[in-house]
């Protein structure tokens, strides 16, 4: 990933929301025309924003579905009782929605870009491990193979290939 991709990644959220200046927006658009990686990140971001919008609208629909019946002819004394009960119910309902939405800890799901990055790293690590295994078969290239094993462990520590490379180093 080029350094320009890193700069563009920081502007993609504002670009998707239409909050960039005309110059920045055209700079991002020009980069996206050339960079498949950044286009995929933008597409994943747009899908995430659409999903967030759907979830938000669904929450609002739940709020609108709650209707509290109020009797038409009620004496003033009874009216205050019903008002207090309705306010209590509404307070409990709104509190539960706020708690479910904002305060309850949620499990962080990996983004599409993170999943794609992990897959790419696992593939690269596996290819390097296979190449190092081929080098290790020859006596005069064992030192090179060992350096490759160390590189796989250092560069891709969370991949299965790194675990295999550690076993081969020992």
N, C-alpha and C positions, 0 to 999 in steps of 0.2 A: 504494500500500500504506500503510495507516494505521500510526501509531506502535504501536498496540495489536497489529497483526500482527507487527511486529518483536519485540515482547516475547513473543508467543505462539510464534514460530518457535524461540526459544531453549529453550522448554519442551517442544517436540513429541517429541524423542527420549525424554525421561524419561516423557512421557505415554504414548507407544507401548509403553514397557517397564513401565509401571505403577509408576513410582518417584516419583510426585508425591504430595504430601499431599492429603487429601480436598478442602481448599479450593482448592488450585491446580488439581487435576484438574477440579473443577466449573467453575472459571473458564475453563479451556481448552475444556471441552465446550460451555459457553455461547457462547464465541467461534466455535467450529467450526460450531455450529448456524446462525450468521449469515454466515460467511465462506467462500465457495466456494474462494478462493485457498488458504487455510490447509488446507481439507479435501483439496485436490489434493496439497499438499505432504505431508500426513500419509499419504495413500494411497501416494504414491511412496516415502516413508520405510518404510512397512510392507512394500512389495514388496522394497525393498532389504534389510531385516532378514530377510525370509523367504529370499531368495536367499543371504544370508550363512549362514543356518542350514543350508540344503541343502548348500552348499559345505563347511561344517564337518563335517556328518555324513558326507559323501562321503569326506573325508580320514580320518575315524575308521574308516570301513569298509575303506579301503585298509590301515590299520594292523592291523586284525583279520584281514585275509586272509593276512597273512604268518605262516607256520608253519614252524618249523625242526625237522626230524626229529632225534630223539635216539635212538640205539640203546639197547636195553634192557640187554644184557649187554656191558658194556665195562669193561676194566680201568681202574683209577684213573688211570694215566698217560695213556691214550688219552682218558679223560673230560676231562681238563684241556685237551688239544689241541682237542677238539671245542668245548668251552666258549669257548675263546679265539677260535676261528674264528667261532662263532655270534655272540659279542659284537661282533667286528669287523664282521661283515656287518650286524648290527642297528644298530651305531653309524653305518655308512656310510648305511644306509637312512634312519634317523631324521635324520641330518644333511642328507641331500638333501631330505627333506620340509620340514625347518625352513628350509633355504635357499630352496626354491621358494616357501614360504608367506610368510615374513617378511622375508628379507633381499634377495631379488632385486628390483630396481626394476621396478615395473609401470607401465604406461602408465595415466595417470589418465583414466578414462572420465567424460564429463560426466554429471551426474545428470539425471533427468527434469525436475526443476525448472529446472536451468540451460538445458536445451534449450528448454523452454517459454518461459523468460525471453528467450532470444536470438531466438526466433521472434516473440514479442510486440514486442520492440524493433525488429526489422527491419521489421515491418509498420507500426509507428508512424512510423519514420524514412521509409519509403517514402511514406506518406500525407502527411507534412509536406513532403517533397520535391516531390510532385505538386502540392500546394497552392501552394508557392513558385513552381513553374514556371508555374502559371496566373497568379499575381500578376506575374511577370516579363514577361508579354506586354503589359502595360499600362505606358505611359511614366510615369505619375505614381505607380506603386506599385513601381518597381524597387528603391528603397531598402529598402522593407519586405521584398521578396523576398530581397535580399542578406542582411538580418539573419536571415531564416529559414534561409538556407543555412548561415550561421555557427552558428546554433543546432543544426541537424542534425549538423554536424561536431563540435560541442562535446558535445552530449548523447548521441549514438549513434556514437562513433568507430569501432566495429568492424563497422559494417554496410555493405553495398554502397551504400546510399543516401548515406552520409557521403562515400564516395569520389566519387560522382557530384556531390554538393554542392560538394566541394572543386574539382572541375573547373569548375563553373559560377562559382565565386568568382573564379577566375583569369582 
